Amino acid sequence: MLSAETFYLAPLNLDDASSLNSLMISNGKRFQAYLPKTLEQNISENASKTYISKKNKEIKEQSEFTFAIKDKDTHNVAGLVILKNLDWNKKQGEFAYCLGSKYSGNGWMTKSIKAAKAYAFDELGLETLQIIIHKTNTTSIRVAERNGFTWKQTLEKEYVTGKSTLDMELYESIKQT
């Protein structure tokens, strides 16, 4: 899908369980706010194996696509790009993504979303892609904007976190024909 000088995107495999678990635990505070379900599903190495098996089944079923961002030197999981909430009738999907703090600031996520966007449009035939971001997550907003996503609207009380709800910002990219 993507191979850059320092990283590549690939489906998860069971050998990734240890590094995926490590990524989630070492970045737990960062990921807790916006990826609590993914974090919760990777709380141990065994849990990560179950998560990986589930994600590979979803790829086969074309219900969700989860790709690992892997460090080329170590082959460790540095982050995830998830294409979810697929609506094949509307030809629409939504990206969620995360990157470990030690890999941030090198353009890995921007390049990963660019590749995943091309895959979604060109290989899967989707026509609309969305990213839902909290307004305080300026790094994620920059990734979206660098990849041609534009702000569409504020989604009121879109995200439930604990006992409160947050308004979220909807960014969208439409396939150019």
N, C-alpha and C positions, 0 to 999 in steps of 0.2 A: 504493500500500500504506500508506504513512505520510508525511504531510507535517506537520512541526512548524514552529515559528517560525524556527528556525535551521538545520534539517537535514531531509533526506528520505531514504527508502529506495527504491531502484530497482535493477532488474537492471543488471549491468555492460554497457557497450558499448565498442566498440573505441577510441572517443575517450577512454576512462578509462585507457588503458594507461600513459600517462606519470604521472598522479597516483597510480595504484595502485602502480606501481614505486617512486615517490618515498616513498609511505607505508611500504612494506615495507622499503626501504633505511634510511630515517631512523629506523625503529623496530625495526631488525634485532635488537638485543640483547633487547628486550622480547618480540618474537615468536618468537625462536629456541627458547625453552624449551618452548612449548606448541603452536606452529604452524610447526614446521620445514618441513613439506612445502609449505605455502602460501608461506612465505618463499622456499624453494628454487625454486618455480615462477614467481616474480616477481623474479628476480635482475637482469633487464634489461627495457627497454621492449618489446623483441621477445618476450621470454619472457612478459611480461604480456599481450601480444596473443594469444599462443597459449593462455594460461590463460583469458582472457575468452571466446575462441571455444569452448573446452572447456566452460566453465561454462554458456554459453548453450545448447549442445547438451544438457547434462545437464538443464537446465530443460525443454526440449522433450520429452526422454525421461522426465521426471519421476523421474529417478534421484537427483538432488541439486538443491537450490535455493540459489544464492548471490546475495545482495543486497549492493549497496554502500550504505554510509551516506555521504551526500554533504552537504557544506557548502552551504547555500543561497546564500551570497554568491559563492563561487568555483566551485561545482559540482565541487570536488576530492573524491576519495575519502578519507573520514576513517576508515573502518573497514569491516568485513565482518560479515555475519550469514550463516552457512551452516547449512542444514538438510540433514543427511547421515544415513548409515546407515539409510535408509528401509526399513522392512519393511511393505509394503502389506498383507500377510496379517494381521499383528499390529496394523496401523494405528499404527505407532510410528516415531518419528524422533528424531534427536539434534541439538542445537544446538552449534555452535562459533562463536566470535566474537572479534573483536579491534577495538581502537580506538586510533588514534594518540594519543600522549601529549599533544599540544597540544589535543586535544578532550576529554580525560578530565576527570571531575569536574563535568560539566554535565548529567548525567542522560540523555545521548544513548543510551547502551547500554541502560539500563533501559527507556526508551521504545521503542527498536528491538526488543528482545526481546518486549516486550508486543505490539507490532504483528505481529511474525513468529509469535508464539504464536497470536494470533487468526486469522491467515492459515492456519496449519497445521491448527488445529481446524476453523474455519468453512469454508474454501475447499477444503482438501485432504482433509478428513474424517479426519484423524489423531485418535487418542484418547489416546495416551501420548507425552509428550515428555520427553527426557532431556538433562541437561547433565552432563558428566564433568569434574570440576575437581580440581586438586591442592589439598590443604588449606592451603598457604601462599598461594594466590591469593585472598586475602580480598575483593578488589574484585569478582572474578567471583562469589564465593559470595554477596555482597550483591545483585548483579544478579539471580541466580537466586532468592534468597529474596524479593526485592521483587516478583518476577513469579509468586509462588505455587508455586515449586518447593520440594519438601521433600527433606531428606536421606534416602536409602534405605539405603545400605550403603557400606562401603569395598571397593573392587575391588583385591584384592592383585595386585601386579606387573602392573597393567593397561597401563602406558605405558612403552614402551622408549625410552630416550634415550641414544644412544651405546652404551656398554657396560653401563649400569645400567638397572634397571627401577624404576618408581615406583608406589606405591600411589596410587589416585585415589579421589575421592569421587563417588558417583552421586547426583544430584538428579533428581527426577522430578515431572512435573505431569500429572495425569489430567484429561481433559475432563469438565466437570460437565454432567450431562444433566438 
